[in-house]
Amino acid sequence: MKGYFSYLLVSMLQLGLMAQATDLLGGHCGKLGFGAVLAAGVAGYAYAISTVVFAAPILWALLVALVAASLLGIVLSHTIVALHPDAYLLASFAFQMAFIEMMNNVDWSGGPLGLRQIPSSVFGGLAVEATTSSFLFLIISATVGLLVLVSGARRESGVARAHHWIRDDILSALASPLDTRSIMARACLVHCILGGAAGVGVVIAQGYVAPRTFDLGLSLKVLTVVVLSGVGGSPFLMLLGSAILVLVTELASFAFTAPEAVGPLQQVLVSSVLIGFLVFRRRGIGGPVLESGPSSELFE
């Protein structure tokens, strides 16, 4: 039972961290897409390849994974982030599918079967199980992420006002002295680092990685959490939204005993919750809640 609750907590943290990353770029900057899951896949594979293929020490593998996510953030910020929101959504989806296909067809990634026996103890020589190690790593990542996101999401924050100005009126933001490219580049970098940290947590918890680990299904779950929590809302609510999604999904496992019915019924329950929010509370649990628009504080 203890292991099961650990599994639930890790699942909530994984989805919550990716949802926070997605909402930073989507809810606050107006570029909703699949970049967080793409970053999770890049960092997860970087960690797995470093430890399994190159036998790198754990701490070096973690550094490589976060550097890989950061480099992805730089690439995205100089390629697709400047696109129209609809075009960015499609482009980020194309990037994710291209990455999955590449991992599915190269030998050093393990191909369709992926990589297994990935080291999980990220805390030196401490003998901790994979779920516990992933939980501790994700807690640290989520805490750092919350400190960064909350400090930038305050109503009086110039960062928040700049993000929301770009989101709500890109034409006037471009015409202003505001350095929109630099602002979006920094947001994209944080977006990918948070997604990458979540991806490493996923790989540590599972002990293996395969192309299906970071497929479209995971992206849809993350977007569902963002919608439930409230697009453009508080980073704390992303954790609440992920908890709702995980618990509703697990409810089907207890409510129905026929194995062949669990999967479809999980999808029905999750879809029902999502549709209910879209119909009765379109803003989700708590978003959007922040103001936007020009402010003299941006130029001080």
Buried (B, 14 or more C-beta within 10 A) or exposed (E): EEEEEBBBBBBBBBBBBBBBBBBBBBBBBBBBBBBBBBBBBBBBBBBBBBBBEEEBEBEEBBBBBBBBBBBBBEBBBEEBBBBEBEEBBBBBBEBBBEBBEEBBEEEEBBBEEBBEEBBBBBBEEEEBBBBBBBBBBBBEBBEEBBEBBEEBBEEEBBBBBBBBBBBBBBEEBEEBEBEBEEBBBBBBBBBBBBBBBBBBBBBBBBBBBBBBBBBBEBBBBBBBBBBBBBBBBBBBBBBBBBBBBBEBBBBBEEEBEEEEEBEEBBEEBBEEBBEEBEEEEEBBBBBBEBEBEBBEEBEE
